[in-house]
Amino acid sequence: MSPHNASQMTWHSKERVDDGLIRHPVDSPAWKMFDKKYPEFGCESRNVRLGLASDRFNPFRTMTISHSTWPVVLIPYNLPPWLCMKQPSFILSILIDGPKAPGDKIDVYLQLLIDELKDL
């Protein structure tokens, strides 16, 4: 929505130094494999690439209570490395709360997120 943010979202294709070292997710074999598999997506540098991370924590800070909370965080990989992995860039998309871990049923929670990302 702002020209400054838009220019940072295309940093990975215009301003990065390609010296063979892995300094950013764009340098990884997974990024290159994805571009090979989906060339129509990879040819447009403005397409948003997201990483998804989740991990359990106990909100009550005691191990005697079995309650758990699972935040699901999206990380925009298009940004430069000095912004990509910084907290202001993280998107808290889902907070799975319950007495037990979602386990194999986490896909039920993620389906809503996937549907929204497809619409986006």
ChimeraX attribute file (.defattr): number of C-alpha atoms within 10 A of each C-alpha:
attribute: neighborCount
match mode: 1-to-1
recipient: residues
	/A:1	5
	/A:2	6
	/A:3	8
	/A:4	8
	/A:5	11
	/A:6	12
	/A:7	14
	/A:8	17
	/A:9	22
	/A:10	19
	/A:11	17
	/A:12	22
	/A:13	15
	/A:14	11
	/A:15	11
	/A:16	15
	/A:17	11
	/A:18	12
	/A:19	8
	/A:20	8
	/A:21	9
	/A:22	11
	/A:23	14
	/A:24	17
	/A:25	19
	/A:26	18
	/A:27	17
	/A:28	13
	/A:29	11
	/A:30	11
	/A:31	14
	/A:32	15
	/A:33	12
	/A:34	12
	/A:35	14
	/A:36	13
	/A:37	11
	/A:38	11
	/A:39	12
	/A:40	9
	/A:41	15
	/A:42	17
	/A:43	12
	/A:44	11
	/A:45	15
	/A:46	17
	/A:47	12
	/A:48	13
	/A:49	18
	/A:50	14
	/A:51	11
	/A:52	13
	/A:53	12
	/A:54	15
	/A:55	11
	/A:56	15
	/A:57	13
	/A:58	14
	/A:59	12
	/A:60	12
	/A:61	8
	/A:62	9
	/A:63	8
	/A:64	7
	/A:65	11
	/A:66	12
	/A:67	17
	/A:68	19
	/A:69	20
	/A:70	21
	/A:71	17
	/A:72	19
	/A:73	18
	/A:74	18
	/A:75	19
	/A:76	19
	/A:77	20
	/A:78	23
	/A:79	23
	/A:80	20
	/A:81	15
	/A:82	8
	/A:83	15
	/A:84	19
	/A:85	15
	/A:86	10
	/A:87	9
	/A:88	8
	/A:89	14
	/A:90	16
	/A:91	14
	/A:92	14
	/A:93	13
	/A:94	16
	/A:95	13
	/A:96	18
	/A:97	16
	/A:98	12
	/A:99	10
	/A:100	12
	/A:101	18
	/A:102	17
	/A:103	7
	/A:104	7
	/A:105	9
	/A:106	12
	/A:107	12
	/A:108	10
	/A:109	14
	/A:110	15
	/A:111	11
	/A:112	12
	/A:113	15
	/A:114	12
	/A:115	10
	/A:116	10
	/A:117	10
	/A:118	8
	/A:119	7
	/A:120	6
